[in-house]
Amino acid sequence: MNKSLSYIDFEPHSCHEYGGHNPDSGNIRRPMVVLSNSIYNKKTGLVIGLAITSASKKFQDNPLMVPIMDQKSGIHGYVSTINLSGFDFKSKNGQIVGKVNNKMLKKLMLAVNNILSVE
């Protein structure tokens, strides 16, 4: 599952966490890039990754938001490197719809490493 583009239910959420697009209308799904490796995913049933937002102009010059465009899945927008999220893939109705390339994966992993690194 590592490197996968997936849709997953982002509700319920709280405060600064990313949520679904519009929970009132039943749209609770959001695309994400799964960063956790397959061994972790299989042993725990969990995935760790970054949400993708479709807002475009708002994040155009924000270095913490990485542009993404995947023709095959139709996912486009910005990967938010500021909110690393973990989910139970099965209970949150996860669905793999594509993959990111190695260049994108390295960029995202570097951003996460910068957040988690020891100072």
N, C-alpha and C positions, 0 to 999 in steps of 0.2 A: 504494500500500500504506500510505502514511501515514495514521494514524488507525485502522488496521485492528486488529481483535481476531483473533488467530491462535493456533492450536495449533502447537507445535513441539517437537521432541525436545530435552530439556535434559540429556541424558547424552552423554558422560561429563562430570562436574563435579568440582570440587576445593574443599576447605576451605569458605570462606564463600559460594561461588557457589550459586545455586539449582540444584537438580537436578530430576529427575522425581519423581513421587510415591512410587513404589516400584520401583526398578530390578530387584530380585530377582524380582518378579512380571511383569516386562516392561512395566510402566507407566512409561514414560520421558517422556511428553508433559506439557506444562504450557501453560496459556494465557499470552499476553503481549499487550501493547499495542505495536504497531510505531510508533516515533516518526520514524524516518528517512524522508526524502522519496522519492518515486518515482524521481526522476532518479538519486539515489545507489543506490537498490535495483536499478534496471535496469542501471546501468553496472558495478556490483560483484558483483551476485548475492547481496549481503549485506543483512541488515536489522539495525537497532539498535532496541532497545526495552526495556521493563520487564516483569518477571515478575509474574504474578498468583498470589496464594496464596489457598487456600480457608479457611485458618484464620480464625476470626471473632473470638472473644472475646479472643484473645491480642493482637490489634492494634487493638482498638477505640479506645483513647485515644492511639495512637501517631501523631504528626503526619507522620511519614515514610511512613505507609501510607495510601493514598487508597481509600476504599470504592468498589466498582464493582458494578453489577447490570445485566446486559443480558438482557432477556427473550427476545429472538430466538435468541441463541446458547446461553443457559442459563449463561453465565459469570457468576460472582458471587464476591465475596471482597474482597481488598485488593490494589491495585497497589503494589508495592514500589518506592519512588523511590530506594532506597539501592543498587541493583544494576543499573546500565545494562549490558545484555548485547548482544553482536553474534553473529549466526549466519549461516551459509550457508543460505538459505531452502530451496533445493532439496534439498541433501544431508541436511538436518535434518527433511525431510518436512513443511515448513511448509504450513499450510492456513488460509486466511482464512475466518472464520466470522461476522464482524460488523464494526461500526465504533463508535468512541466519538464523542460529540458534541463540538462546538467548545469548549464550556465545560470539559469534562473534559480535552481536549487542551491547552488553555491552562494548566490547573492542573498537569498533568504536566510540560509544557515549562518552566514556572516553577520547579518543584522541581529538574529537571535543570540548569537554568541556575544555580540557587543552589549546586549541587554543583560545577559546572565554572567558575563565574565567577572572575575574577582579583580577589584581595584587595588 
